[in-house]
Amino acid sequence: MNAEYVRLLTVVFALVLLAASCGDSSDDNEGASGSDADVESSDGESGDPEEGDPEDGDPSDGETEAGETETGDTADEGPSEFVDLGTFLGDPPQHLDPALNSTVGAYQVINAVYDGLTEIDASDPANPTIVPLVAESYEPNADATVWTFTIREDAAFSNGEAITASTFKRSWERAAALQGFYSFLLTFLEGGDAALDSGGEISGVVADDDARTLEVTLSAPNSEFDAVAGFQLFFPMPEEALEAGAEYENGVMIGNGPYAMESARTDEEITLVRSDSWVGDFNGETWDDRVDRIVFRTQSDPETGYLAFEAGEGDSANIPPGRTADAQANWGTTLDVGILGSYFFAINDRSDVIGGADNLLLRQAVSAAIDRDEINEAVFSGSRATATGITPPGIPGQTLGLCEFCAFDPDQAQALFDEWVADGGSLEDPLPLQFASDSGEEPVIQIVIDNLADIGIEAEAQPFPPETYFDELASGGCVICLAGWFADYPTYDNFMFNLFHGAALDGTNLGFINDDFDALVDEALSTPDSDAAAALFQDAERIVLNEQTMTVPINWYRGDYVYNDDEIATFPQTSLGLILWEQVAFK
């Protein structure tokens, strides 16, 4: 699944090693140890953010006399321009506003334009940690119900507007009013529910601009809130955004990250220029010769984008299904990067077709009938890992083999289906397998249709317009829908809470409803001992995989970009699925 259609990580999604606070984190982070974990979603989906004013960059028009954009310029030849053909496939992004976005593709842009309170330092991929970014330090109280963030004195947007504690408070209340996919995360805050219901202030957030402190009282203990606080939903927004509301994303968005928007987005492309006012290089890994201009060009589908890349029309692309071996043989790729993301079918418990207790055996039969290894080999050339659960390896507390119906077992699937029929189950119409059209999913869907036919279950492909796919699913349209999720931050709850908790229903949760599951996740979130919390999360995952079987895992992602390594020296993709654009450099 290409990155644009992967739901972001809750938090998202959300941080990555994109931008961060300058300064020595060992001195600045007063007693904040960070979460035990911490993403694509795409993705992620994610990823993380920044924006700025074109005046702060050094844009080049990049035009030849024929009107075609040049790529691969070196510093000696003038300002460098990077053309990306792999981030937006099928349609342009529906949203670029951090309060509204839900895809990894858009997060690639948002994360380059904005910085949040905290960032994920993934320089050691096996041990990611949370560090201060726009906050120079932060500290929880003893039971993790109150978090105090101290805002950097030099924090500012690229247009010079100061970023204060009040900036964050107003931005979070704006997010509540806009009611985006991730707005349920505001329920973590005391008074967040009321703000979502009726607008107004979030009572649990107190800003003291003189002291530069943002005190956040939570609705329940959350030992991983430092990771959540760096997600896109919680990014600071300038006064202009507060005044413009939902229309803000249609103009030139002002941010505080390593890049700034050069002009308003179009359906064809989004252009960013470097922001020389950015101060978020928290670990000193941003290149002095970073790319001056990034052009994200929308492609009709992955194959078209890949062919355009091969023809020299861009510097990077998404690797389409079936082109993995070719990409590895001829270009640089990010296939060696393990992504904290899952590719799976979600099942809507409210659906009369396959939801509810009466259809449990049918759901289990569907899961056991799918040949995940065939999908991985035939569609993805063996580049992904066959999933044995939803939560991927690399998430602290994750364990392999939780799923009892994820191994390809036609005999088990047939027996489960026959038992369901014997108990009175029947299908009046083919099972609809829903997916985003023109995004490379068709071969996956066809294999699943064939697998189900082998045990007597008729299924059919049901494509949705990619631009509105998740909107329709989240509004109740999911029956059996193909989705991808890149961790927003590397924590277990990013998969359990965001994908399946009742508080996320009709947002990132596409239809799972179970009080026992919710109780386990709530208890895990309030448990400071990481081992005890992991055991609770695992018990919750067993419910969604086995006791209720409301999701069908397919595989776990790996990096999915191809780039021209004859001209590109560095093209880093993080385990959250995000490209660190400020570390991309030409040779």
C-alpha positions as CSV (number, residue, x, y, z in Angstrom):
1,M,0.0,0.0,0.0
2,N,1.6,3.3,-1.0
3,A,2.3,5.8,1.7
4,E,-0.4,8.2,0.9
5,Y,-3.1,5.7,1.8
6,V,-1.6,4.6,5.1
7,R,-3.3,6.0,8.1
8,L,-1.0,7.9,10.2
9,L,0.0,7.2,13.4
10,T,-1.8,8.6,15.7
11,V,-0.6,9.7,16.3
12,V,0.0,9.8,15.5
13,F,0.9,10.4,14.2
14,A,3.4,11.0,15.1
15,L,6.7,12.2,15.6
16,V,9.8,11.3,13.9
17,L,13.4,12.2,13.8
18,L,12.6,15.2,11.6
19,A,13.0,18.3,13.6
20,A,13.7,18.9,17.1
21,S,14.9,21.4,19.6
22,C,18.4,22.7,19.4
23,G,20.4,22.5,22.6
24,D,21.7,19.7,24.8
25,S,18.8,17.4,25.6
26,S,20.6,16.0,28.5
27,D,20.6,19.4,30.1
28,D,17.2,20.6,28.9
29,N,15.0,17.6,29.7
30,E,14.5,17.9,33.4
31,G,13.6,14.4,34.6
32,A,11.8,13.4,31.4
33,S,12.9,9.9,30.5
34,G,10.7,9.6,27.5
35,S,8.4,6.7,26.7
36,D,9.6,3.2,26.7
37,A,9.0,3.2,22.9
38,D,8.9,5.7,20.4
39,V,5.7,5.5,14.6
40,E,3.3,4.9,9.0
41,S,0.8,4.6,9.3
42,S,2.5,6.0,6.0
43,D,2.9,5.6,7.2
44,G,3.9,7.3,9.0
45,E,1.1,7.4,8.5
46,S,3.7,8.3,9.8
47,G,5.9,11.4,10.4
48,D,6.3,15.1,11.6
49,P,6.1,18.7,10.7
50,E,7.2,22.2,9.9
51,E,6.3,25.1,7.8
52,G,7.5,28.5,7.0
53,D,7.5,31.5,4.8
54,P,9.0,31.5,1.3
55,E,11.1,34.4,2.3
56,D,13.0,32.2,4.7
57,G,14.1,29.8,2.0
58,D,16.2,30.2,-1.1
59,P,13.8,29.1,-3.8
60,S,14.8,28.5,-7.3
61,D,12.3,28.4,-10.1
62,G,14.1,25.3,-11.4
63,E,12.8,25.9,-14.9
64,T,14.6,25.1,-18.1
65,E,13.8,27.1,-21.2
66,A,11.4,24.3,-22.2
67,G,9.6,24.8,-19.0
68,E,10.6,21.5,-17.5
69,T,11.9,21.3,-13.9
70,E,15.5,20.3,-13.5
71,T,16.5,17.8,-10.8
72,G,19.8,16.8,-9.3
73,D,21.3,20.3,-9.2
74,T,24.4,20.5,-7.1
75,A,25.5,23.3,-4.9
76,D,28.0,24.4,-7.5
77,E,25.2,24.7,-10.1
78,G,22.9,26.8,-8.0
79,P,20.1,26.0,-5.5
80,S,19.2,22.3,-5.4
81,E,15.8,21.0,-6.2
82,F,14.4,17.6,-5.3
83,V,11.4,16.2,-7.2
84,D,9.4,13.5,-5.4
85,L,7.1,11.3,-7.4
86,G,6.2,8.7,-4.7
87,T,4.4,10.5,-1.9
88,F,1.1,11.4,-3.6
89,L,-0.4,8.7,-5.7
90,G,-3.9,8.5,-7.2
91,D,-5.0,11.9,-5.9
92,P,-3.6,14.9,-4.1
93,P,-3.8,14.9,-0.3
94,Q,-7.3,15.6,1.1
95,H,-5.8,17.6,4.0
96,L,-2.5,19.3,4.9
97,D,-3.7,20.8,8.1
98,P,-2.1,19.0,11.1
99,A,-5.5,19.1,12.9
100,L,-7.2,17.3,10.0
101,N,-4.7,15.1,8.2
102,S,-4.9,11.3,8.6
103,T,-2.4,10.0,6.0
104,V,1.4,9.4,5.9
105,G,1.7,11.0,2.5
106,A,0.4,14.4,3.8
107,Y,2.4,13.9,6.9
108,Q,5.6,13.8,4.8
109,V,4.9,17.5,4.0
110,I,3.4,18.5,7.4
111,N,6.4,17.0,9.2
112,A,8.8,19.1,7.1
113,V,6.8,22.3,7.8
114,Y,6.1,22.0,11.6
115,D,7.9,21.1,14.8
116,G,6.0,20.0,17.9
117,L,6.7,20.1,21.6
118,T,8.7,16.8,21.5
119,E,10.5,14.7,18.9
120,I,11.5,11.1,18.5
121,D,15.2,10.6,18.5
122,A,15.6,7.4,16.5
123,S,19.4,7.6,16.0
124,D,19.4,4.3,17.7
125,P,16.5,2.6,15.9
126,A,16.3,-0.2,18.5
127,N,15.9,2.3,21.3
128,P,14.0,5.4,20.2
129,T,13.6,8.0,22.9
130,I,11.5,11.2,23.3
131,V,13.4,14.4,23.4
132,P,12.3,18.1,23.8
133,L,11.9,20.1,20.6
134,V,9.8,23.3,20.8
135,A,9.8,22.5,24.5
136,E,13.2,23.0,26.0
137,S,12.3,20.7,28.8
138,Y,9.3,18.8,30.2
139,E,8.4,16.8,33.4
140,P,5.5,14.7,34.6
141,N,4.3,14.6,38.1
142,A,4.5,11.4,40.2
143,D,1.5,9.6,38.7
144,A,1.8,11.1,35.1
145,T,-1.5,13.0,35.4
146,V,0.1,16.4,35.0
147,W,2.8,17.3,32.5
148,T,4.6,20.6,32.5
149,F,6.4,21.7,29.3
150,T,8.7,24.7,29.2
151,I,8.7,26.5,25.9
152,R,12.0,27.5,24.2
153,E,12.6,31.2,24.5
154,D,13.6,31.4,20.8
155,A,10.6,29.4,19.5
156,A,9.0,31.2,16.5
157,F,7.3,30.6,13.2
158,S,9.1,31.3,10.0
159,N,7.3,34.6,9.6
160,G,8.8,35.8,12.9
161,E,5.7,35.3,15.0
162,A,6.7,34.1,18.5
163,I,5.5,30.7,19.7
164,T,4.4,30.8,23.3
165,A,2.6,28.5,25.7
166,S,-0.6,30.2,24.7
167,T,0.1,29.3,21.1
168,F,-0.2,25.6,22.0
169,K,-3.3,26.1,24.1
170,R,-5.1,28.0,21.3
171,S,-3.9,25.5,18.7
172,W,-5.3,22.5,20.6
173,E,-8.6,24.2,21.1
174,R,-8.6,25.0,17.3
175,A,-8.1,21.3,16.7
176,A,-11.0,20.4,18.9
177,A,-13.2,22.8,16.9
178,L,-12.1,21.3,13.6
179,Q,-13.1,17.7,14.7
180,G,-10.4,15.9,12.6
181,F,-9.8,12.1,12.6
182,Y,-7.3,12.4,15.4
183,S,-9.4,14.8,17.5
184,F,-10.2,11.9,19.9
185,L,-6.6,12.2,21.3
186,L,-7.8,15.4,22.9
187,T,-9.9,13.2,25.3
188,F,-6.5,12.4,27.0
189,L,-6.7,16.0,28.3
190,E,-8.9,17.1,31.2
191,G,-11.8,19.0,29.6
192,G,-11.0,17.7,26.1
193,D,-14.3,15.9,25.9
194,A,-16.2,19.1,26.7
195,A,-14.2,21.0,24.1
196,L,-15.0,18.4,21.5
197,D,-18.7,18.4,22.4
198,S,-19.3,22.1,22.6
199,G,-16.2,24.0,21.8
200,G,-14.5,26.5,24.0
201,E,-11.4,26.2,26.2
202,I,-9.8,22.9,27.3
203,S,-9.8,23.3,31.0
204,G,-6.8,21.0,31.7
205,V,-4.4,23.2,29.7
206,V,-3.0,26.2,31.5
207,A,-0.6,28.5,29.7
208,D,1.7,30.9,31.5
209,D,3.6,32.9,28.9
210,D,5.7,34.9,31.4
211,A,7.0,31.6,32.9
212,R,7.0,30.0,29.4
213,T,5.2,27.0,30.9
214,L,2.4,24.9,29.5
215,E,0.8,22.8,32.2
216,V,-1.3,19.9,30.9
217,T,-3.6,18.0,33.2
218,L,-4.7,14.7,31.8
219,S,-8.1,12.9,32.2
220,A,-6.3,9.8,33.3
221,P,-2.6,8.8,34.0
222,N,-0.6,8.4,30.8
223,S,3.1,7.6,31.2
224,E,3.6,8.0,27.4
225,F,2.0,11.5,26.9
226,D,5.4,13.0,26.0
227,A,5.2,11.0,22.8
228,V,1.6,12.0,22.1
229,A,2.4,15.6,22.7
230,G,4.8,15.7,19.7
231,F,2.1,14.3,17.3
232,Q,0.8,16.5,14.5
233,L,-2.6,17.1,16.2
234,F,-0.7,19.0,18.9
235,F,1.5,21.2,16.6
236,P,1.6,24.9,17.1
237,M,-0.4,27.0,14.6
238,P,0.1,30.7,13.8
239,E,-2.5,33.4,14.4
240,E,-3.5,33.3,10.7
241,A,-4.5,29.6,11.1
242,L,-6.6,30.4,14.2
243,E,-8.5,33.0,12.2
244,A,-8.9,31.0,9.0
245,G,-10.1,27.7,10.5
246,A,-10.5,24.9,8.1
247,E,-9.7,27.1,5.1
248,Y,-6.2,27.6,6.3
249,E,-4.8,24.6,4.5
250,N,-5.8,25.9,1.1
251,G,-3.3,28.8,1.3
252,V,0.4,29.2,2.2
253,M,0.6,27.6,5.6
254,I,3.1,29.1,8.0
255,G,5.1,26.7,10.1
256,N,8.2,26.4,12.3
257,G,10.1,23.5,10.7
258,P,13.0,22.9,8.4
259,Y,11.0,23.8,5.3
260,A,8.3,26.3,4.4
261,M,5.6,26.3,1.8
262,E,6.6,28.3,-1.3
263,S,3.0,28.7,-2.6
264,A,-0.5,27.3,-2.0
265,R,-0.9,23.7,-2.9
266,T,-2.4,22.6,-6.2
267,D,-3.8,19.2,-7.3
268,E,-0.6,18.7,-9.3
269,E,2.1,19.6,-6.8
270,I,3.2,21.0,-3.4
271,T,6.4,22.9,-3.2
272,L,8.5,23.6,-0.1
273,V,11.7,25.7,0.3
274,R,14.2,25.5,3.1
275,S,13.6,27.7,6.1
276,D,16.9,29.2,7.3
277,S,15.2,30.5,10.4
278,W,14.7,26.9,11.6
279,V,16.3,26.1,15.0
280,G,15.1,22.5,15.5
281,D,18.3,20.5,14.7
282,F,18.3,18.7,18.0
283,N,21.0,16.1,17.4
284,G,23.2,18.0,14.8
285,E,22.4,15.6,12.0
286,T,20.9,18.1,9.5
287,W,23.2,18.6,6.5
288,D,24.4,22.1,5.9
289,D,23.9,21.5,2.2
290,R,20.4,20.2,2.5
291,V,18.1,20.5,-0.5
292,D,16.8,24.0,-1.1
293,R,13.5,23.1,-2.8
294,I,11.3,20.0,-2.6
295,V,8.5,19.5,-5.2
296,F,5.9,16.8,-4.4
297,R,4.2,15.9,-7.7
298,T,0.9,13.9,-7.7
299,Q,1.0,10.7,-9.8
300,S,-2.0,8.9,-11.1
301,D,-0.8,5.5,-9.7
302,P,2.4,3.9,-8.4
303,E,3.4,2.4,-11.7
304,T,3.0,5.7,-13.5
305,G,5.2,7.4,-10.9
306,Y,7.8,4.7,-11.1
307,L,8.0,4.9,-14.9
308,A,8.3,8.7,-14.7
309,F,11.1,8.2,-12.2
310,E,12.9,5.8,-14.5
311,A,12.6,8.4,-17.3
312,G,14.4,10.9,-15.2
313,E,11.4,13.1,-14.4
314,G,12.0,12.9,-10.6
315,D,14.5,11.9,-7.9
316,S,12.4,9.5,-5.9
317,A,9.3,7.3,-6.3
318,N,7.2,4.7,-4.5
319,I,8.0,1.1,-5.4
320,P,4.9,-0.4,-7.0
321,P,3.9,-4.0,-6.3
322,G,5.9,-6.3,-8.5
323,R,8.8,-3.9,-9.1
324,T,10.7,-4.6,-6.0
325,A,13.4,-6.7,-7.6
326,D,13.9,-4.2,-10.4
327,A,14.2,-1.4,-7.9
328,Q,16.8,-3.3,-5.9
329,A,18.8,-4.2,-9.0
330,N,19.0,-0.7,-10.5
331,W,18.5,2.0,-7.9
332,G,18.9,3.0,-4.3
333,T,16.0,1.9,-2.1
334,T,14.8,2.1,1.5
335,L,13.8,-1.6,1.5
336,D,16.3,-2.3,4.3
337,V,14.3,-0.1,6.7
338,G,12.0,-1.9,9.0
339,I,8.8,0.2,9.3
340,L,6.7,0.2,12.4
341,G,3.6,-0.3,10.4
342,S,0.9,-2.9,9.7
343,Y,-1.0,-3.8,6.5
344,F,-4.4,-5.4,7.4
345,F,-8.1,-5.7,6.8
346,A,-10.3,-4.0,9.4
347,I,-13.8,-5.4,10.0
348,N,-16.7,-3.3,11.1
349,D,-18.5,-4.8,14.1
350,R,-21.6,-2.9,13.2
351,S,-21.9,-4.5,9.7
352,D,-24.8,-7.0,9.3
353,V,-22.7,-8.8,6.7
354,I,-19.8,-9.9,8.8
355,G,-19.9,-8.2,12.2
356,G,-21.5,-9.4,15.5
357,A,-21.2,-12.5,17.6
358,D,-23.1,-14.7,15.1
359,N,-20.4,-14.1,12.4
360,L,-17.3,-14.8,14.5
361,L,-16.6,-18.2,12.8
362,L,-17.0,-16.5,9.4
363,R,-14.4,-13.9,10.3
364,Q,-12.0,-16.5,11.6
365,A,-12.5,-18.6,8.5
366,V,-11.6,-15.6,6.3
367,S,-8.4,-14.9,8.3
368,A,-7.2,-18.5,8.1
369,A,-8.0,-18.8,4.4
370,I,-5.6,-16.0,3.3
371,D,-2.2,-17.0,2.0
372,R,-0.1,-14.2,3.3
373,D,3.1,-15.6,2.0
374,E,1.7,-15.7,-1.5
375,I,0.7,-12.1,-1.2
376,N,4.2,-11.1,0.0
377,E,6.0,-13.0,-2.7
378,A,3.7,-12.5,-5.7
379,V,2.8,-8.8,-5.0
380,F,5.7,-7.5,-2.9
381,S,8.6,-9.7,-4.1
382,G,9.2,-10.9,-0.6
383,S,10.0,-7.4,0.7
384,R,7.6,-7.5,3.6
385,A,7.3,-9.6,6.7
386,T,4.3,-11.9,7.1
387,A,2.3,-10.6,10.1
388,T,1.5,-12.8,13.1
389,G,-0.4,-9.9,14.8
390,I,-1.2,-6.3,14.3
391,T,1.6,-4.7,16.4
392,P,4.9,-5.0,14.5
393,P,8.3,-6.0,15.8
394,G,10.2,-3.0,17.1
395,I,7.3,-1.7,19.2
396,P,8.4,-2.1,22.9
397,G,6.4,-4.9,24.5
398,Q,5.4,-6.5,21.2
399,T,5.6,-10.3,20.9
400,L,5.3,-12.6,17.9
401,G,2.6,-15.2,17.3
402,L,-0.4,-13.7,19.1
403,C,-2.7,-14.4,16.2
404,E,-4.4,-17.9,16.2
405,F,-5.9,-17.4,12.7
406,C,-3.0,-15.7,10.8
407,A,-1.3,-18.9,9.5
408,F,-2.5,-20.0,6.1
409,D,-4.6,-23.1,6.9
410,P,-7.2,-24.0,4.3
411,D,-8.4,-27.0,6.3
412,Q,-8.9,-24.9,9.4
413,A,-10.6,-22.2,7.4
414,Q,-12.9,-24.8,5.7
415,A,-13.9,-26.3,9.0
416,L,-14.7,-22.9,10.5
417,F,-16.7,-21.8,7.5
418,D,-18.7,-25.1,7.5
419,E,-19.4,-24.8,11.2
420,W,-20.7,-21.2,10.6
421,V,-23.0,-22.5,7.8
422,A,-24.2,-25.4,10.0
423,D,-25.1,-22.9,12.7
424,G,-27.4,-21.1,10.2
425,G,-24.9,-18.6,8.7
426,S,-25.4,-17.6,5.0
427,L,-24.2,-14.9,2.6
428,E,-26.8,-13.3,0.4
429,D,-24.2,-11.4,-1.5
430,P,-20.4,-11.6,-2.1
431,L,-18.3,-10.3,0.7
432,P,-17.1,-6.8,-0.3
433,L,-13.3,-6.4,-0.1
434,Q,-12.9,-2.6,0.1
435,F,-9.7,-0.7,-1.0
436,A,-8.5,2.6,-2.4
437,S,-8.4,2.4,-6.2
438,D,-5.3,3.1,-8.3
439,S,-3.1,2.6,-5.3
440,G,-1.6,-0.8,-6.2
441,E,-4.0,-2.9,-4.1
442,E,-5.7,-4.8,-6.9
443,P,-3.3,-7.8,-6.9
444,V,-3.7,-8.3,-3.2
445,I,-7.5,-8.2,-3.4
446,Q,-7.5,-10.7,-6.2
447,I,-5.4,-13.2,-4.2
448,V,-7.7,-12.9,-1.3
449,I,-10.8,-13.4,-3.6
450,D,-9.2,-16.6,-4.9
451,N,-8.2,-17.8,-1.4
452,L,-11.8,-17.4,-0.2
453,A,-13.3,-19.0,-3.2
454,D,-11.3,-22.1,-2.4
455,I,-13.3,-22.7,0.8
456,G,-16.6,-21.7,-0.8
457,I,-16.8,-18.0,0.2
458,E,-17.6,-15.6,-2.7
459,A,-16.0,-12.2,-2.5
460,E,-15.7,-9.2,-4.8
461,A,-13.5,-6.2,-5.1
462,Q,-15.1,-2.9,-4.1
463,P,-12.8,0.1,-4.9
464,F,-13.3,3.5,-3.4
465,P,-11.9,6.9,-4.6
466,P,-8.6,7.2,-2.9
467,E,-9.0,10.8,-1.9
468,T,-12.1,10.1,0.2
469,Y,-11.4,6.4,1.1
470,F,-10.8,6.9,4.8
471,D,-13.5,9.5,5.2
472,E,-16.0,7.0,3.9
473,L,-14.7,4.2,6.0
474,A,-14.6,6.2,9.2
475,S,-18.1,7.4,8.7
476,G,-19.3,3.8,8.9
477,G,-18.7,2.6,5.4
478,C,-16.2,-0.1,6.2
479,V,-17.3,-3.7,6.0
480,I,-14.0,-5.5,5.3
481,C,-11.6,-2.7,4.3
482,L,-7.9,-2.8,3.5
483,A,-5.9,-0.4,5.5
484,G,-2.3,0.4,6.5
485,W,-1.1,2.0,9.7
486,F,2.3,3.5,10.3
487,A,3.0,4.2,14.0
488,D,2.7,7.9,14.9
489,Y,5.1,7.2,17.7
490,P,6.7,3.9,18.7
491,T,4.4,2.8,21.5
492,Y,2.1,-0.2,21.9
493,D,-0.9,2.1,22.6
494,N,-0.5,3.7,19.2
495,F,-1.8,0.4,17.7
496,M,-4.2,-0.7,20.4
497,F,-5.8,2.6,21.4
498,N,-5.8,4.4,18.1
499,L,-6.9,1.5,15.9
500,F,-9.4,-0.3,18.2
501,H,-10.4,1.7,21.3
502,G,-14.0,2.9,21.5
503,A,-12.8,6.5,22.1
504,A,-11.3,6.4,18.5
505,L,-14.5,4.9,16.9
506,D,-15.5,6.6,13.6
507,G,-12.0,8.2,13.5
508,T,-9.0,5.9,13.3
509,N,-11.1,2.9,14.7
510,L,-13.1,1.7,11.8
511,G,-15.6,-0.3,13.7
512,F,-14.3,-2.4,16.6
513,I,-16.5,-2.2,19.8
514,N,-15.5,-4.1,22.9
515,D,-15.6,-3.0,26.5
516,D,-13.2,-5.6,27.8
517,F,-10.7,-4.5,25.3
518,D,-11.1,-0.9,26.2
519,A,-10.6,-1.6,29.9
520,L,-7.4,-3.5,29.3
521,V,-6.0,-0.7,27.2
522,D,-7.0,2.0,29.7
523,E,-5.3,0.0,32.5
524,A,-2.2,-0.4,30.4
525,L,-2.0,3.3,29.7
526,S,-2.1,4.1,33.4
527,T,0.5,1.4,34.3
528,P,4.0,2.9,34.8
529,D,5.7,-0.5,34.8
530,S,6.6,-1.2,31.2
531,D,6.5,-5.0,31.5
532,A,3.2,-5.0,33.2
533,A,1.7,-2.6,30.7
534,A,3.0,-4.8,27.8
535,A,1.3,-7.8,29.2
536,L,-2.0,-5.9,29.3
537,F,-1.6,-4.7,25.8
538,Q,-0.9,-8.2,24.6
539,D,-4.1,-9.5,26.3
540,A,-6.0,-6.7,24.6
541,E,-4.5,-7.6,21.2
542,R,-5.5,-11.3,21.7
543,I,-9.1,-10.1,22.0
544,V,-9.1,-8.2,18.7
545,L,-7.2,-11.0,16.9
546,N,-8.7,-14.2,18.4
547,E,-11.7,-13.8,20.7
548,Q,-13.4,-11.3,18.4
549,T,-11.3,-11.5,15.2
550,M,-12.2,-8.0,14.1
551,T,-9.0,-7.5,12.1
552,V,-7.1,-9.7,9.6
553,P,-3.4,-8.9,9.6
554,I,-1.6,-9.4,6.3
555,N,2.0,-8.1,6.6
556,W,4.4,-5.7,8.3
557,Y,6.0,-3.0,6.2
558,R,9.5,-2.2,5.1
559,G,10.7,0.9,3.4
560,D,9.0,1.6,0.1
561,Y,10.9,4.4,-1.7
562,V,13.3,4.2,-4.7
563,Y,15.7,7.0,-5.4
564,N,18.5,7.8,-7.9
565,D,21.6,6.8,-6.0
566,D,23.9,8.0,-8.8
567,E,22.9,11.6,-7.8
568,I,21.5,11.3,-4.3
569,A,24.0,10.8,-1.5
570,T,21.5,10.4,1.4
571,F,17.8,9.6,1.4
572,P,16.9,8.5,4.9
573,Q,13.5,6.9,5.7
574,T,12.7,6.4,9.4
575,S,11.0,3.4,11.0
576,L,7.9,5.6,11.1
577,G,7.9,5.7,7.3
578,L,8.9,9.4,7.1
579,I,11.6,10.8,4.9
580,L,14.0,13.1,6.8
581,W,13.9,15.8,4.1
582,E,16.4,18.0,6.0
583,Q,18.9,15.1,5.7
584,V,18.4,14.5,2.0
585,A,21.5,15.6,0.0
586,F,22.8,15.4,-3.6
587,K,26.3,14.1,-4.3
